[in-house]
Amino acid sequence: MLQPSNDLRIVADYYDTVREQDEGNNEYVLRGVIRARSPEFSISISRTIVIVGVKTRLRLTVTNGGRGKATGARLEIDPPPGQLGGKEDVGEDPD
């Protein structure tokens, strides 16, 4: 099994089914040519003071400033112990 790599490996006769005079020249490797694009999240909040026991509405904005597509992202909000809270899927503002 091959290990993950940034190299592009091109192999002819991968399963070694063709009899050849020189079996050692069936592979060509381009080193370091594969670069993954990854997401880069930043988060901003419209209100920074939250008082326990007071109903507060916050507007959170999560931005992907990276070059990769962000799919399946999830935003988790952890309230102080003993307070209500939950986990919400990242999505469009309902308003």
Secondary structure per residue as TSV (DSSP state, phi and psi in degrees):
chain	resnum	aa	ss	phi	psi
A	1	M	-	360.0	134.0
A	2	L	-	-78.6	144.0
A	3	Q	-	-88.1	152.4
A	4	P	-	-57.1	144.3
A	5	S	-	-155.4	160.3
A	6	N	S	-92.6	5.5
A	7	D	-	-91.6	145.7
A	8	L	E	-98.9	119.3
A	9	R	E	-112.4	121.0
A	10	I	E	-111.8	123.5
A	11	V	E	-127.4	128.3
A	12	A	S	-96.5	143.7
A	13	D	S	54.7	53.3
A	14	Y	T	-55.3	-40.3
A	15	Y	T	-88.8	6.3
A	16	D	-	56.2	47.5
A	17	T	-	-94.6	-15.5
A	18	V	S	-101.7	127.7
A	19	R	-	-76.5	127.1
A	20	E	-	-131.9	159.0
A	21	Q	S	-69.0	-41.0
A	22	D	-	-123.9	101.9
A	23	E	G	-80.9	-8.3
A	24	G	G	-88.5	0.4
A	25	N	G	-115.0	28.4
A	26	N	S	-95.8	8.5
A	27	E	E	-134.1	140.7
A	28	Y	E	-133.8	133.3
A	29	V	E	-123.8	127.7
A	30	L	E	-102.3	110.2
A	31	R	T	-77.6	132.2
A	32	G	T	67.1	24.2
A	33	V	-	-91.6	-13.4
A	34	I	-	-95.0	123.1
A	35	R	-	-128.4	121.6
A	36	A	-	-78.2	141.8
A	37	R	-	-94.9	128.5
A	38	S	-	-124.9	153.2
A	39	P	-	-71.2	157.9
A	40	E	-	-139.7	102.6
A	41	F	E	-85.9	145.2
A	42	S	E	-135.2	151.2
A	43	I	E	-131.2	139.5
A	44	S	E	-129.7	155.2
A	45	I	E	-131.5	141.0
A	46	S	S	-82.1	-20.7
A	47	R	-	-138.0	128.4
A	48	T	-	-104.6	-9.9
A	49	I	-	-108.0	122.2
A	50	V	-	-123.8	126.7
A	51	I	-	-105.4	127.5
A	52	V	T	-60.5	132.9
A	53	G	T	90.1	-10.3
A	54	V	S	-106.2	125.4
A	55	K	-	-63.4	124.6
A	56	T	-	-131.0	139.3
A	57	R	-	-110.0	126.6
A	58	L	-	-114.5	148.6
A	59	R	-	-116.7	112.1
A	60	L	E	-100.4	137.1
A	61	T	E	-121.4	120.4
A	62	V	E	-107.3	124.6
A	63	T	E	-119.0	138.4
A	64	N	E	-100.9	103.8
A	65	G	-	-94.5	4.1
A	66	G	S	-85.3	179.4
A	67	R	S	-93.1	-12.4
A	68	G	S	-97.9	152.0
A	69	K	-	-73.6	138.0
A	70	A	-	-105.1	109.2
A	71	T	-	-119.5	147.8
A	72	G	S	71.6	20.6
A	73	A	-	-70.5	149.4
A	74	R	E	-139.1	134.6
A	75	L	E	-103.8	126.9
A	76	E	E	-115.2	130.5
A	77	I	E	-114.6	118.1
A	78	D	-	-105.4	110.1
A	79	P	-	-77.4	169.0
A	80	P	-	-58.9	154.4
A	81	P	T	-53.7	135.6
A	82	G	T	86.6	-4.3
A	83	Q	S	-102.0	155.8
A	84	L	-	-70.9	153.7
A	85	G	-	175.8	-173.5
A	86	G	E	-178.3	-169.3
A	87	K	E	-117.5	130.7
A	88	E	E	-122.3	140.5
A	89	D	E	-69.6	141.5
A	90	V	-	-70.3	131.8
A	91	G	-	-164.6	-166.6
A	92	E	-	-75.8	151.2
A	93	D	-	-64.9	126.6
A	94	P	-	-69.1	-16.5
A	95	D	-	-82.8	360.0
